[in-house]
Amino acid sequence: MQRAATIRTAKIRRAVAATLAAVAVLGIAGACEAGLGTDDASGPGDAAGTVGARQPQPGRFSVLPEPCGSVPVETLRELLPEADDEVYAGQPQPTFDTGRRVGCVWHHATANDSQRLDVDFRRIVSYTPDISDDDQAEIDFEAHAADAGVSVTSPQSPADPLAARLLDGIGHVAFIDSTLTSDNAQDRRDVEVAFRTANVIVTVNYTVSTTGAGGAPDNALLQQQAQGVAQRLAGGFDG
């Protein structure tokens, strides 16, 4: 009897030990699962929040206009008089990504003079998490204006009314610059008007060259004409 009781006691002890061991294992597994569950609950959310924070705010414009159709033929006839229809159709400029940059050129030349109009559209995209597309465009435009000697942040009125300066009424911000190059063969006037609208930067370059005794191209007239083109292009973004 005592031997049988001893055997039963030993079996009970083994059973209890096994049960306690099983409970301990389950407890550890439960703790691990709870820990993993917390990580799973917070991990994707944290990751999504991090990814969202790393994506710059997209700009207002996601596409660019068709460049060679952006300037009316009536305007082209004024800037490039007596050209043929092929000239007025324009020549698209090759780019690696037409979603980011497009341009067009119109050029007409005679024995005494030549005219060239270039329009360039750039859609700015930021790759910096804390800088939106619009803000990056603002930074890029300020640098472009500074290259022309124009300060966007601290504007000043030049003594010469036709000197490089900021312009009102074209896009969010705009500037104009004019350069005259002369030699024995010709006088060349280059007028640039650049403006920014949201995350798009547009540049208009109008160049007129004259030969002979005609004199240098009229600076005031060319600036007026280039500004007219820029105002037309800026209006296309407002619609």
C-alpha positions in Angstrom: 0.0 0.0 0.0 2.7 2.4 1.0 4.6 1.5 -2.2 1.4 2.2 -4.3 0.9 5.5 -2.5 4.4 6.5 -3.2 4.0 5.7 -6.8 0.8 7.8 -7.0 2.5 10.7 -5.2 5.3 10.6 -7.6 2.9 10.6 -10.6 1.0 13.5 -9.1 4.2 15.5 -8.5 5.2 14.8 -12.1 1.8 15.9 -13.4 1.9 19.1 -11.3 5.4 19.9 -12.5 4.3 19.3 -16.1 1.2 21.5 -15.6 3.3 24.3 -14.0 5.8 24.1 -16.8 3.0 24.3 -19.4 1.5 27.4 -17.6 4.9 29.0 -17.5 5.4 28.4 -21.3 2.0 29.8 -22.0 2.6 32.8 -19.9 5.9 33.6 -21.7 4.3 33.0 -25.1 1.4 35.3 -24.1 3.8 38.0 -23.0 5.7 37.7 -26.3 2.5 37.8 -28.3 1.4 40.9 -26.3 4.7 42.5 -27.0 4.5 41.7 -30.7 0.9 42.8 -30.8 1.9 46.2 -29.4 4.7 46.5 -32.0 2.3 45.5 -34.8 -0.2 48.0 -33.6 2.2 50.9 -33.3 4.7 49.9 -36.0 2.6 50.3 -39.2 1.0 53.4 -37.8 4.3 54.9 -36.9 5.7 53.9 -40.2 2.8 55.3 -42.1 3.1 58.5 -40.1 6.8 58.7 -40.9 6.3 58.0 -44.6 3.5 60.6 -44.7 5.8 63.2 -43.0 8.5 62.5 -45.4 6.4 63.3 -48.5 6.6 66.9 -49.5 3.3 68.6 -50.1 2.5 68.5 -53.8 2.1 71.7 -55.8 -1.0 73.1 -57.3 -0.1 72.1 -60.9 0.6 68.5 -61.9 0.7 69.1 -65.7 2.1 71.7 -68.1 0.5 73.4 -71.1 1.3 72.5 -74.7 4.1 75.1 -75.3 3.8 75.8 -79.0 0.1 76.5 -78.6 0.5 78.8 -75.7 1.2 82.0 -77.7 -1.6 83.1 -80.1 -0.7 83.5 -83.7 -1.7 87.1 -83.6 0.9 87.8 -81.0 3.5 85.8 -82.9 2.8 87.9 -86.0 3.7 91.1 -84.0 6.9 89.6 -82.6 8.1 87.9 -85.8 6.6 89.9 -88.6 6.3 88.6 -92.2 7.2 85.0 -91.2 5.5 82.0 -92.8 3.0 79.7 -91.2 5.7 77.1 -90.5 7.5 79.6 -88.3 4.4 80.4 -86.4 3.8 76.7 -85.7 6.9 76.8 -83.4 9.5 74.2 -82.7 9.1 72.1 -79.5 12.2 71.9 -77.4 13.3 68.3 -76.5 13.2 67.4 -72.8 13.7 64.3 -70.8 10.3 64.5 -69.1 7.5 66.6 -70.6 5.7 66.3 -67.3 8.4 68.4 -65.7 9.6 70.7 -68.4 8.4 71.8 -71.9 9.4 74.6 -74.2 8.9 76.0 -77.7 11.0 78.3 -80.0 9.9 80.6 -82.9 12.6 82.0 -85.1 12.5 84.3 -88.1 15.4 85.9 -89.9 15.8 88.3 -92.9 18.8 90.0 -94.4 18.5 92.9 -92.0 17.2 91.5 -88.8 16.0 88.5 -86.9 13.6 87.7 -84.1 13.5 84.8 -81.8 11.0 83.9 -79.1 11.5 81.2 -76.5 9.1 80.0 -73.8 10.0 77.6 -71.2 7.8 75.9 -68.6 9.2 74.1 -65.5 7.1 72.3 -63.0 9.1 72.2 -59.8 9.0 69.1 -57.6 10.6 69.0 -54.1 12.6 66.1 -52.8 13.0 67.6 -49.3 10.4 66.3 -46.8 9.8 69.7 -45.1 9.7 71.7 -48.2 6.6 71.7 -50.4 6.7 71.9 -54.2 5.5 75.5 -54.1 8.2 76.5 -51.5 10.9 74.8 -53.6 9.7 76.7 -56.7 9.9 79.9 -54.6 13.5 79.1 -53.6 14.5 78.3 -57.2 12.9 81.4 -58.6 14.6 83.6 -56.0 17.9 82.1 -57.1 17.1 82.7 -60.8 16.2 86.3 -60.1 19.4 86.8 -58.1 21.4 85.7 -61.1 19.8 88.6 -63.0 20.7 91.0 -60.2 17.1 91.2 -58.9 16.3 90.5 -55.2 12.9 89.1 -54.5 13.1 89.3 -50.8 14.5 92.9 -50.6 13.2 94.6 -53.8 14.6 98.0 -54.8 13.5 100.4 -57.5 16.4 100.9 -60.0 17.3 104.4 -61.2 16.9 103.2 -64.8 13.2 102.3 -65.3 14.3 99.8 -67.9 16.9 98.0 -65.8 16.4 94.6 -64.3 13.5 94.7 -61.8 10.5 93.0 -60.3 7.2 93.2 -62.2 3.7 93.5 -60.8 0.6 91.7 -62.1 2.3 88.6 -63.6 1.9 85.4 -61.7 2.8 85.3 -58.0 6.1 87.0 -58.6 8.0 88.1 -61.8 11.1 90.0 -63.0 12.4 91.4 -66.2 16.0 91.7 -67.5 17.4 93.2 -70.7 20.8 92.8 -72.2 22.3 94.6 -75.3 25.2 93.1 -77.2 26.8 95.0 -80.0 29.7 94.4 -82.4 30.6 95.6 -85.9 28.1 93.2 -87.5 25.0 93.6 -85.5 23.2 94.9 -82.4 21.4 92.2 -80.4 18.9 92.9 -77.6 17.8 90.0 -75.3 14.8 90.5 -73.0 13.9 87.9 -70.4 10.7 87.9 -68.4 10.4 85.1 -65.8 7.5 84.5 -63.4 6.4 81.9 -60.9 2.8 80.7 -60.4 2.6 78.2 -57.5 5.0 75.4 -58.4 5.6 76.4 -62.0 8.3 78.7 -63.3 7.9 80.2 -66.7 10.6 82.0 -68.7 10.0 84.1 -71.8 13.1 85.2 -73.9 12.6 87.6 -76.8 15.7 88.3 -78.8 15.9 90.8 -81.7 19.1 91.4 -83.8 19.6 94.2 -86.3 22.3 94.8 -88.8 23.4 97.8 -90.8 22.5 101.4 -89.8 19.2 100.6 -88.3 20.5 101.0 -84.7 19.9 98.9 -81.7 16.5 97.3 -81.1 14.2 99.5 -79.1 14.6 98.3 -75.5 11.3 99.7 -74.2 9.3 98.2 -77.0 10.9 94.8 -76.7 10.3 94.8 -72.9 6.7 95.7 -73.5 6.2 92.9 -76.0 7.9 90.3 -73.8 5.8 91.3 -70.8 2.7 90.9 -73.0 3.6 87.3 -73.8 4.3 86.6 -70.1 1.0 88.1 -69.0 -0.8 85.9 -71.6 1.0 82.8 -70.3 0.3 83.7 -66.7 -3.4 84.1 -67.4 -3.5 80.5 -68.7 -2.7 79.3 -65.2 -5.4 81.4 -63.6 -8.3 79.7 -65.5 
